[in-house]
Amino acid sequence: MSEWKAKRFWKASEVIAAEQGFTVTLDSRPVKTPGKRALVVPSRGFAEAIAAEWEAQEDQIDPRMMPFTRTANAALDKVALQRAEVADMLADYGDSDLLCYRAEQPRELVARQAAQWDPMLAWARTALGASLQARSGVMHVPQDRAALARLRDRVHALSDFELAAFHDLVSLSGSLILGFAAAQDVETSRAIWDISRLDELWQAEQWGQDDEAEAAAALKQIAFEHAKVVFDLSKPQF
């Protein structure tokens, strides 16, 4: 039995101004989220990206090809309803941040981690006011509570739409600091993604590339770079 898919029912999509942002209409009917909320986003650019996704649908609607729409739905139907819990979950990454857990050997890997990860921790001390300490090994050692509190406050200050995008920047990279670095344009999203994969790239150099693992990583990279675009489009623009 074939899977049922919704069919295209509109002729044209349009971006229009709405209260607190912009929305998309399909033949003059406003798009709603799966939770039946008005799909209103903070910037025209965000709405235009969503409209382009709807316009690109042909006979059948394929949600897999609509990442901007999905992220907007997540912000409105999920994050907005439990933003404190989402923010706390992401802030918790700071106490076990990827950048803080270092290899003990070989020396080449230790040196590479220091070269790529130390500058990010130094940036966090200056720009975020949070000093996180690196440790050798994988055993958890709590970070300074005051530093974690400052990072938590910054996460909670994000808007619902920024938080939805920030979720992927942090969870995909495994690092709260890299999530902030991507959001604040410390490096390109591609460069930050590569920094997050330092250990994997090292292993591939030593033992050869795993095609299946690389294919999975490529999909995550696309999602990471998409999240950065959404974060930028989540700044209100009227």
N, C-alpha and C positions, 0 to 999 in steps of 0.2 A: 504494500500500500504506500503510495507516494506521500511525502510530507506536504501538508497544506501550507501555502505561503500567500500572504496578502498581496493583492495586485495593485498596481498603480491606478489611482482613481482621480487624479488631478491633471490639469494641463500645464499649469505654471505655478512656480513658487515665487514669493516676493518677501523682501525684508521691509518691515515697517517699524517706526518708533512706537514704543509702548511705555507705560509707567515703569520707571526704574530700569529702563534699558531698551532692548530691541527684541522683536519676535519675528517669526517666519509664518507666512500664510500660504496655504495651498488653495488656489482658486478663491482667495479672500477669506478662507476659514483658518483661524489661528491653529498652529500645531500645539498639541498638548503632550505631556509626558505620559508614560504608561500608568502613572499614578493619577492621571487626569488633572495635573496641575498645568497652568499656563507656562509654556516654554518661553521664558523671557531671560535673555542673557545680557551681560553687562556692556558689551561693545558691539558696534556695527560689524566689525570684522569677524567676530565670533558668529553672529547671526548669518553673515554672508557665507561663511564656511558651512554652516548647517544647511542653508538654502541650496548651496551647490551640491551637497550630498543628496538631498531630496530630488533635485533636478536631474541628477545622474542616474537615478533609478529608472529602469526600463519597464518591462512588463510586470515583473515581480519585485517586491521590496526585499532587499538583502541587508539586514541590520549589520552584518559583518563589514559592510563597505561604508558604514556611517559612524566613524569614530567620534566626530565632533558632537553628533546628536547623542550618542551613548554617554559621553562625558557630561553633557548638559543634563541629561536625564538623571545621571548619578548624583550630580550636585543638588538637584531639586527634589528628587524622590528619596534620596538616602542621606547625603551629608547634611542637608538642611534639617532633617528630623533627628539627627544624632551627632551634631557637630562636636560637642564636647568629648564624646567617646572616640570619635575619629581623630580629633586633635590629640587626645591623650595617647592613643595607640601609636601615632606617628612620633610624638615627642619621646616615647619610650625607647625609640631607636637610639637616642643619644647616649643612653647608658650602656649600650653594647654596640657602638658604632663600628662599622667595618674598618674604618681608618685607624682604630685604636688597637687592633689585635694583629700583632706582627709575628712573622716567622722567626724562629730562632736560628735557622740555617736553611739552605746554604747562604754563604755570604753575599752572593750575587743577588739573590732574591731579597735579602734583608736590605741591601743597598738600594735596590729598585723601589721597594716600599717606602724607604725613607725619602728618596728623591721625589716621588710623586705624591705621597700622602702627607709628609710633614708640612709642605707649603699650604695644604688645605687646612690643616689644624692651626697653623699660624694665622691664616686668613680668618678663621673662626674666632680666634682670640681677639683680633683687632676689630673685625666688622660686626661680629655677633656678640661680643663681650663674654664669650664662653670658652674657657680653657679646658680642653679634654686631654687626658694624658694617654700616651701610647703604652701598651704592655706587650711583653713577649709571651707567646703561647696563646692558648685558647680558653683558659680558665677565666671566668668572669670576675672582674674586680670593679666595684662600684666607682662611678665618677663623682666629682665634687657636686654636692647637692645644689649649691648656689648657681653653678654653671648650668646644670640641667634645668633649674627653674627659669633661668633667663631664656633658654632655648624653648622651653614649654610656652612661655608667654608669647614668644614670636610666632609659634605655630598657631596658638589660639587667636592671634590677631588677624590671621588670614580670613578672607571671605569664603563663603561656601564654595564658589567656583574655583578660587585659588586652591582651596583645601582639596577639592576633588582631583585637580591636576597634581598637586603636591604629593598626594597619596602615592601616585605612580612614580614620581621622581624619587621618593624615599624608598618605597618597597622594592622597586626594581633594582635600584643601586645598592640597597642594603645599608644606606648611610644617610643619617639626618643631615650631616654636614654637607655631603655632596648634593643632597636635595636643595639645600639653601644656596649652595654655590651655583647650581644650574639656574635656579630661580633668579639669582642676582647677577647672572652673566659674568661670573668670574672666569669661566672658559666657555667654549662652545659646548652645546649639549653632547656632541659626538666625542669631544675630548674628555668630558666628565664621565661619559659612559665607559670609555676605554680605561680611565683611572679606576673605575669601580670593578673592572674585569681584570685587573692586574694579575691576580693569582691564576686565573683561568688562562690568560694569555701566556703566562710563564710556563704553565704545565704543557700547553700546546707546543711551545718551543722545545721543551725537553723531550716530550714523548710522541709528538705528532698530533695533528689535528683530528678531532672526533667530529665527523661530518654531521652526525645527528645533534650533538651538543652545539655546534656552530649554527645550525639551522634554527635551533630553539633560541640561541642568543640573538640571532638576527631579528627574530620576531620581537623579542624584548627590547632591542635597540629601537625599533620602529615605534613601539609603544612609549618608550622613554622620550624620544624626540618629539612625538606627538604631544606628550604631557607638557613639555616645555612650551610648545606653541600655544596650547590651551591656557597655560598659566599666564603667558603674555597677553592673550586676548581677554583674560578675565579682569583686567584693569578697566574700571568704568570709563566709557568714552561716550559723551553725549554731544 
